[in-house]
Amino acid sequence: MHNFLGVLFDGLAYGTLLFLISVGLSITLGLMGFINLAHGVFAMAGGYLLVTLMARAGIGFLPALPIVFCAVALASLVLERALYRPLYRSTALNQVLLTVGIIFISIAGANYFWGPGQQPVVLPEALNGQLSFFGIDLSRYRLFLMAVGAAITLALVFGLERTRFGAMIRASVDNRRTAESMGIQVERVFQVTFALGSGLAGLGGALGVNVIGLDPNFALKFLVYFLLVVVVGGPGSVIGTLLASLLLGVADIAGKYYMPEIGAFVIYAAMIVLLLLFPYGLLGRSKAR
């Protein structure tokens, strides 16, 4: 039982990390309709920026996290204006080709500047070690990840459902022409939305260095995982993305723990089952917008 609870906890923590990185892709794909396969590049950039800030600038782990979020979000604005915006109304094939090209450019750039090896990160003392809870040792850092994921989920749900900007996003997605006639600057709304999603990916990538590692192939290696989360959860659904992340995270960790020979395939089996049961996402068609 202790082993089972430990695996469940690790799976939920891993799922939380998948959510932090994937929710931005869910937003840009579901609300903006843009197929951004290079979303993992922003997560990788966040990880490398964190490592650089800590190793070369002497900035601590926790103070570096908001810097990473802001820096990746601002950098994404440049890419959005220069590369992404001209293809918003283009075909899906053009969007896929562009973003796949960005992935391979990022791999080459990371290899050149940081080398092919894994990047280390030193956690603060408060996040190291474990806490004993009813005889079960729980990682402090994974508890921290789950707390961050819960806070971001609440902020996103509130922002999209209860704020003026969230209403502007929904209006821009539902009917762009009507939104523009009402004075909404649709391009600016999409730009800010893209930056927020990219910033969250960068934050998730920084938080994930200690859990899933960081190397130049990060954006390509975890691309399928991010897409699985978005497809199962339903594009544009924050809660659906969270539920999918947690379910797939637990399935992946449990599979690798209990069936190490075939554990890497368990997450794909879980995806197939979930898609057969919920073809429009976990929360249905209405939530996938």
C-alpha positions as a printed Julia matrix, in Angstrom:
289×3 Matrix{Float64}:
   0.0    0.0     0.0
   2.84   2.39    0.81
   4.41   1.65   -2.57
   1.11   2.28   -4.31
   0.57   5.6    -2.55
   4.16   6.61   -3.31
   3.67   5.82   -7.01
   0.36   7.7    -7.0
   2.02  10.74   -5.44
   4.9   10.71   -7.93
   2.41  10.3   -10.78
   0.34  13.25   -9.63
   3.47  15.4    -9.29
   4.63  14.37  -12.76
   1.15  15.07  -14.12
   1.22  18.51  -12.54
   4.46  19.24  -14.37
   2.93  18.08  -17.66
   0.01  20.41  -17.0
   2.23  23.42  -16.33
   3.96  22.95  -19.66
   0.98  21.79  -21.74
  -1.69  24.25  -20.64
  -0.19  26.99  -22.81
  -0.4   24.7   -25.85
  -4.0   23.88  -24.96
  -4.83  27.58  -24.85
  -3.11  28.52  -28.12
  -4.52  25.49  -29.95
  -8.01  25.56  -28.49
  -8.62  29.31  -28.3
  -6.45  30.58  -31.15
  -6.62  27.58  -33.45
  -2.87  27.63  -34.07
  -0.98  24.32  -34.25
   2.17  25.24  -32.34
   4.26  22.07  -32.27
   7.19  24.2   -31.11
   5.53  24.85  -27.76
   8.15  22.66  -26.08
  10.83  25.03  -27.33
   9.57  27.67  -24.89
   9.7   25.1   -22.08
  13.26  24.2   -23.06
  14.18  27.88  -23.21
  12.83  28.35  -19.7
  14.94  25.48  -18.44
  18.14  26.74  -20.02
  17.47  30.28  -18.84
  17.01  29.04  -15.27
  20.28  27.1   -15.41
  22.1   30.13  -16.84
  20.69  32.56  -14.29
  21.67  30.29  -11.41
  25.12  29.31  -12.69
  26.34  32.57  -14.2
  24.28  35.33  -12.6
  24.17  33.82   -9.12
  20.38  34.17   -8.86
  18.62  31.7    -6.58
  16.12  29.11   -7.78
  12.96  30.76   -6.48
  13.84  34.36   -7.52
  14.77  33.07  -10.98
  11.34  31.56  -11.67
   9.42  34.84  -12.23
  12.34  36.11  -14.32
  12.08  33.01  -16.49
   8.34  33.43  -16.93
   8.62  37.09  -17.94
  11.66  36.6   -20.2
  10.14  33.69  -22.13
   6.82  35.5   -22.47
   8.54  38.62  -23.85
  10.73  36.59  -26.21
   7.65  34.8   -27.52
   6.14  38.16  -28.48
   8.97  38.64  -30.97
   8.41  35.21  -32.5
   4.66  35.73  -32.52
   4.92  38.96  -34.48
   7.68  37.84  -36.85
   6.77  34.21  -37.55
   3.46  33.1   -36.08
   1.11  35.96  -36.9
   1.42  35.7   -40.7
   0.27  32.07  -40.46
  -2.75  32.47  -38.16
  -5.08  32.15  -41.14
  -2.86  29.8   -43.12
  -3.27  26.05  -43.53
  -2.51  23.55  -40.78
   0.31  22.12  -42.91
   2.09  25.48  -43.07
   1.78  25.9   -39.31
   3.17  22.41  -38.69
   6.11  22.93  -41.06
   7.01  26.27  -39.46
   6.88  25.02  -35.89
   8.74  21.78  -36.65
  11.46  23.89  -38.27
  11.68  25.98  -35.09
  12.15  22.78  -33.07
  15.16  21.67  -35.11
  16.69  25.16  -35.03
  16.33  25.2   -31.24
  17.99  21.77  -30.95
  20.97  22.97  -32.95
  21.18  26.21  -30.95
  21.03  24.42  -27.58
  23.74  22.01  -28.68
  25.95  24.89  -29.75
  25.57  27.06  -26.63
  25.1   24.49  -23.84
  26.39  21.23  -25.28
  24.63  17.86  -25.6
  24.64  16.86  -21.92
  22.03  17.1   -19.21
  21.92  20.38  -17.3
  22.11  20.33  -13.48
  20.18  22.61  -11.14
  20.65  23.11   -7.4
  17.43  23.34   -5.41
  17.16  25.5    -2.29
  17.47  23.67    1.01
  13.79  24.19    1.81
  12.79  22.15   -1.27
  15.27  19.34   -0.76
  14.58  16.15    1.12
  11.32  14.53    2.08
   8.43  14.89    4.49
   6.97  11.91    6.3
   3.19  11.72    6.08
   1.51   8.73    7.75
   4.6    6.66    7.14
   4.95   7.73    3.5
   7.97   9.8     2.47
   6.86  12.63    0.17
   9.3   14.75   -1.81
   9.2   18.38   -0.76
   9.92  19.52   -4.29
   7.06  17.5    -5.74
   4.73  18.96   -3.13
   5.94  22.38   -4.23
   5.19  21.48   -7.87
   1.65  20.44   -6.98
   1.07  23.65   -5.03
   2.28  25.74   -7.99
   0.05  23.76  -10.35
  -3.0   24.31   -8.13
  -2.35  28.05   -7.91
  -1.91  28.41  -11.68
  -5.05  26.38  -12.36
  -7.13  28.66  -10.14
  -5.6   31.76  -11.72
  -6.27  30.54  -15.27
  -9.85  29.44  -14.6
 -10.61  32.73  -12.89
  -8.85  34.73  -15.62
 -10.66  33.03  -18.5
 -14.1   32.82  -16.91
 -14.37  35.82  -14.59
 -12.32  38.68  -16.05
 -12.83  41.19  -18.84
  -9.76  39.93  -20.67
 -11.08  36.38  -20.56
 -14.35  37.58  -22.08
 -12.36  39.36  -24.8
 -10.51  36.14  -25.6
 -13.73  34.14  -25.89
 -15.36  36.82  -28.02
 -12.34  37.01  -30.33
 -12.37  33.25  -30.81
 -16.12  32.89  -31.33
 -16.49  35.7   -33.87
 -13.45  37.74  -34.79
 -15.3   40.22  -37.01
 -17.94  40.99  -34.4
 -15.29  41.37  -31.71
 -13.37  43.86  -33.86
 -16.57  45.82  -34.55
 -17.04  46.15  -30.78
 -13.62  47.74  -30.41
 -11.68  44.68  -29.27
  -8.12  44.61  -30.62
  -8.15  40.95  -31.58
  -4.53  40.79  -32.67
  -3.41  42.3   -29.37
  -5.59  39.85  -27.43
  -4.08  36.9   -29.3
  -0.59  38.29  -28.79
  -1.02  38.55  -25.03
  -2.64  35.11  -24.9
   0.26  33.6   -26.82
   2.77  35.29  -24.51
   1.01  34.0   -21.38
   0.91  30.45  -22.73
   4.57  30.6   -23.72
   5.55  32.08  -20.36
   3.78  29.23  -18.56
   5.65  26.74  -20.75
   8.94  28.41  -19.83
   8.01  28.26  -16.15
   7.09  24.59  -16.48
  10.35  23.84  -18.24
  12.3   25.55  -15.47
  10.43  23.65  -12.77
  10.94  20.39  -14.65
  14.73  20.46  -14.9
  15.06  18.6   -11.61
  12.35  16.05  -12.48
  12.47  15.21  -16.2
  15.88  16.64  -17.06
  17.01  19.1   -19.69
  19.0   18.48  -22.87
  18.9   19.87  -26.43
  16.35  17.26  -27.56
  13.83  18.25  -24.87
  11.38  19.96  -27.24
  11.25  16.96  -29.56
  11.48  14.24  -26.91
   8.45  15.45  -24.95
   6.4   16.77  -27.87
   4.21  13.66  -27.98
   3.51  13.91  -24.24
   2.32  17.51  -24.54
   0.11  16.66  -27.51
  -1.36  13.67  -25.67
  -2.35  15.88  -22.76
  -4.01  18.47  -24.99
  -5.87  15.93  -27.13
  -7.16  13.93  -24.18
  -8.05  16.98  -22.11
  -9.66  18.87  -24.96
  -8.0   21.91  -26.58
  -8.88  25.14  -24.77
 -10.08  23.47  -21.58
  -7.93  24.3   -18.56
  -9.66  21.82  -16.24
  -9.68  19.16  -18.95
  -5.96  19.66  -19.51
  -5.33  19.33  -15.76
  -7.35  16.12  -15.48
  -5.67  14.63  -18.55
  -2.23  15.57  -17.23
  -2.88  13.91  -13.88
  -4.38  10.75  -15.38
  -1.62  10.33  -17.95
   1.07  11.19  -15.41
  -0.14   8.52  -13.0
  -0.49   6.0   -15.84
   3.05   6.69  -17.07
   4.7    6.46  -13.64
   2.67   3.4   -12.6
   3.41   1.63  -15.86
   7.14   2.21  -15.59
   7.13   1.12  -11.94
   4.96  -2.0   -12.12
   5.72  -3.07  -15.71
   9.21  -1.75  -16.52
   9.5   -3.91  -19.65
   6.52  -2.25  -21.36
   6.01   0.73  -19.08
   6.85   3.29  -21.75
   3.79   2.2   -23.76
   1.26   2.39  -20.93
   0.65   6.12  -21.43
  -0.31   5.49  -25.07
  -2.68   2.71  -24.06
  -4.25   5.06  -21.52
  -4.62   7.71  -24.23
  -6.4    5.27  -26.56
  -8.83   4.2   -23.83
  -9.57   7.78  -22.81
 -10.12   8.91  -26.4
 -12.48   6.0   -27.04
 -14.46   6.91  -23.92
 -14.23  10.7   -24.38
 -13.68  11.44  -28.11
 -14.22  15.19  -27.59
 -12.04  15.51  -24.5
 -12.65  14.62  -20.89
 -15.21  17.38  -20.38
 -16.99  16.99  -23.69
 -17.36  19.07  -26.82
 -18.65  22.21  -25.1
 -15.52  22.46  -22.97
 -13.11  21.89  -25.8
 -13.52  25.39  -27.17
